[in-house]
Amino acid sequence: MTEQELAGMIWNIKEIIRGVYDDTEVENVILPFTLLRRLDCVLQDRYDELYQQYKEFPDEKKDVMLMALMRRNGLTFFNTSGLSLNKLLAQPKMLADNFKTYLDGFTQNVRNILLAFTQEDGENGDISRIYSRLDRNDLLFQVTESFVNNADLHPDRVDNAMMGTIFEIIIRKSKETTNTKAGQFYT
């Protein structure tokens, strides 16, 4: 699948939220979910094994040991929740609570990026904005499921350069729908 095709498929997930989010807000869902899906795919192959190792660390040494575990495995981030987007779907009635746990489980570098998606006009971001409105409108499961089923962003299929291009295409599509200059937003 080409960058254009994959970006188009991801962008079309906006149809699920049409009517709840206006054109200027669609990127507030599509961009963070694209990032979350990519992070899940990067961790996917070894996550359960690494998470088991993490759980065995003594509580007082978890932070230091996590950094060593990440370094040993060539990772710059991790999720300590034991969850992924796919695992969240297994408990639909607990989805919002588990989504919070999932987001809070990411290392600080990822949480900082996610917070940046939720900041508006100088105010502080709130990571719950990524999912709370979807939950209130009974769309969180549908959006999560659509990303899991339709956006295979595994590094074996989508390298980092291609992922960057996909993000740029999605940003461009978002800005085109709101008549904003997309060039100033490219990654």
C-alpha positions, 0 to 999 in steps of 0.5 A: 500500500502506498503512502497516499492510500494508507493516509487516505484510509486513515483520513477516511476514519473521520466519517465515523465522527462526522457530525460530532466534530466539525472539519476544524476538529477532525485532526484532534482525533485522527492525528493522535490516534494515528500516533497511538496506532504507530506506537502500538505497532512498533511495540507489538512484536515484543511488548508482552515479553518486555511488559512481563520483565517490567512487571517483575522489577521492584517498585522502587527501581521500576523507573531506572530499570525501565530505562535500561530495558528500553535501552537494551531493546533499542526503544525510546518509549514504552507503555507500562499499562499492559494495554494496547489499542487492540487490548482495549477493545476486549473490554468495551464497557471499561474502554474509557477508564482503560483508555486513560490507564493506557495513555497514562502508561506511556513514558513521559516523552510520548505523553508530552507529544500527546499533550501537544495535540490537546493544547489550544490557544496557550492553555494547558493540554489535557490528555483526556481530550483525546478520548473523552469526547469520543466516549461521551458520544459513544464513538470511542470503540468505533474509532479505536476499532477502525484504527486497529483494523484498518491502519497497519502501521507496523515498521515492517510495512511502514518505515519511518520515512513513509510514516512521516509522509503519511503524517504530512498527507494527513495534516495536508488533508486536514488543513485543506478541509479548513482552508488553512495553509498546510505547509506551516504544519508539516513534520 
